[in-house]
Amino acid sequence: MPDNDVKPDHCPACGARNDCSLADPRTADRECWCYGVTIDPAVLEALPAALRNQACLCPRCAQVEAQLQAGRRPIP
């Protein structure tokens, strides 16, 4: 995907919606989901340099779906 095709609300790796709250004017005052997870630096380094720091990855491409699910579990 050429860097001029990167959309702030889409994952630069797969093109799916990335659920970034900062990219949506209605939720831009809220922290993005990515602030609460740890993304392996190797995942980010695997992106072509032109796509880095352009838009959030989606949770699947960021490989953090399990972290997000763990954060949603109710505390017993």
C-alpha positions in Angstrom: 0.0 0.0 0.0 1.6 3.3 -1.0 2.0 5.8 1.9 -0.3 8.3 0.2 -3.1 5.7 0.5 -2.8 5.5 4.3 -6.0 6.5 6.0 -5.8 7.4 9.7 -8.8 5.2 10.5 -7.5 2.1 8.6 -4.7 -0.3 9.4 -1.6 0.4 7.3 -0.8 -3.3 7.2 -4.2 -4.8 6.1 -6.5 -1.9 5.3 -9.2 -2.9 7.8 -10.7 -0.3 10.2 -8.3 0.1 13.1 -10.8 1.4 15.7 -8.5 4.3 16.5 -10.4 6.8 18.7 -8.0 9.6 17.7 -8.8 9.2 14.0 -12.5 9.7 14.6 -13.5 13.4 15.4 -16.3 12.1 17.6 -14.0 10.3 19.9 -10.7 12.2 19.4 -10.7 13.3 23.0 -10.4 9.7 24.2 -7.3 7.6 24.4 -6.8 5.0 21.7 -7.1 1.3 22.5 -3.4 1.0 21.7 -2.4 3.0 24.7 -3.4 0.1 27.0 -1.5 -2.7 25.3 2.1 -3.7 24.6 2.9 -4.0 20.9 6.0 -6.1 20.1 8.5 -3.8 18.5 9.2 -6.5 15.9 5.6 -6.1 14.6 6.1 -2.4 14.0 9.6 -3.0 12.5 8.0 -5.4 10.0 6.0 -2.6 8.5 7.6 -0.8 5.5 9.3 2.4 6.8 6.9 4.5 4.8 3.9 3.1 6.6 5.2 3.5 10.2 3.8 6.2 12.4 1.1 7.0 9.8 -1.9 5.2 11.4 -2.7 2.7 14.1 -2.5 -1.0 13.3 -5.7 -2.9 13.8 -5.7 -5.2 16.9 -5.2 -8.3 14.7 -2.2 -6.9 12.9 -0.8 -5.5 16.1 -1.1 -9.0 17.6 -2.8 -7.7 20.8 -6.3 -9.3 20.6 -5.6 -11.5 23.6 -4.5 -8.4 25.6 -7.6 -6.5 24.7 -9.8 -9.5 25.6 -8.1 -9.9 29.0 -8.7 -6.2 29.7 -12.5 -6.7 29.1 -12.9 -9.6 31.5 -14.9 -8.7 34.6 -13.0 -8.9 37.9 -14.5 -11.7 40.0 
